[in-house]
């Protein structure tokens, strides 16, 4: 059912400071981010040209960079910090339960 939380990875799959691309049961590509122990989930597709955000890296505090053209986004909100992208990354609600990373199967839009 849409909106339910689903397991997409183990916390051990996402060491601090890394990104991980996963796919939900509905086929949505999600980029997980471990930002100093805080887990975030964003669309795994740069809005600039569609390349995988999970191929990028954390750069500075709370920022992820698309490896392809250098767009930078706030991993907490999805907001664009530097172009060429001009559209925010959609976010997914995420939680950790007993070492499992769960995301809501469906984007959160502007909601936290």
Residue pairs with C-beta under 8 A, 6 or more apart in sequence:
1 105
2 26
2 105
2 106
3 104
3 105
3 106
4 104
4 105
5 93
5 95
5 102
5 103
5 104
5 105
6 24
6 25
6 102
6 103
6 104
6 105
7 100
7 101
7 102
8 22
8 23
8 24
8 30
8 32
8 101
8 102
8 103
9 20
9 22
9 32
9 100
9 101
10 99
10 100
10 101
11 39
11 96
11 99
11 100
11 101
12 99
13 20
13 101
14 20
14 32
14 34
14 39
14 101
15 34
16 34
16 36
16 37
17 34
17 35
17 36
17 58
18 33
18 34
18 58
19 31
19 32
19 33
19 34
19 53
19 54
19 55
19 56
19 57
19 58
19 64
20 31
20 32
20 54
21 29
21 30
21 31
21 32
21 44
21 52
21 53
21 54
21 55
22 29
22 30
22 32
22 44
22 103
23 29
23 30
24 30
24 103
24 105
25 105
26 105
26 106
28 43
28 92
28 105
28 106
28 107
29 43
29 44
29 45
29 52
30 41
30 42
30 43
30 44
30 92
30 103
31 41
31 42
31 43
31 44
31 52
31 53
31 54
31 64
31 89
32 39
32 40
32 41
32 54
32 94
32 101
32 103
33 39
33 40
33 41
33 42
33 58
33 64
33 75
35 58
35 62
35 75
35 76
38 76
39 94
39 96
39 101
40 75
40 76
40 91
40 94
41 91
41 92
41 93
41 94
41 101
41 103
42 53
42 64
42 73
42 75
42 78
42 89
42 90
42 91
42 92
43 53
43 78
43 89
43 90
43 91
43 92
43 107
44 52
44 53
44 54
45 51
45 52
45 53
46 52
46 53
46 66
46 68
46 69
46 71
46 85
46 89
47 71
47 85
47 86
47 87
47 88
47 89
48 66
48 68
48 69
48 71
48 83
48 84
48 85
48 86
49 68
49 69
51 66
51 67
51 68
51 69
53 64
53 66
53 73
53 89
55 66
55 67
55 68
56 64
56 65
56 66
56 67
57 64
57 65
57 67
58 64
58 65
58 75
59 65
59 72
62 74
62 75
62 76
63 72
63 73
63 74
63 75
63 81
64 72
64 73
64 75
65 71
65 72
66 72
66 73
66 85
69 84
69 85
70 82
70 84
71 80
71 82
71 83
71 84
71 85
72 80
72 81
72 82
73 79
73 80
73 81
73 85
73 88
73 89
74 81
77 88
77 91
78 88
78 89
78 90
78 91
79 88
80 86
80 87
80 88
90 107
90 108
90 109
91 107
91 108
91 109
92 103
92 104
92 106
92 107
92 108
93 103
93 104
93 108
93 111
93 112
94 101
94 102
94 103
94 104
95 101
95 102
96 102
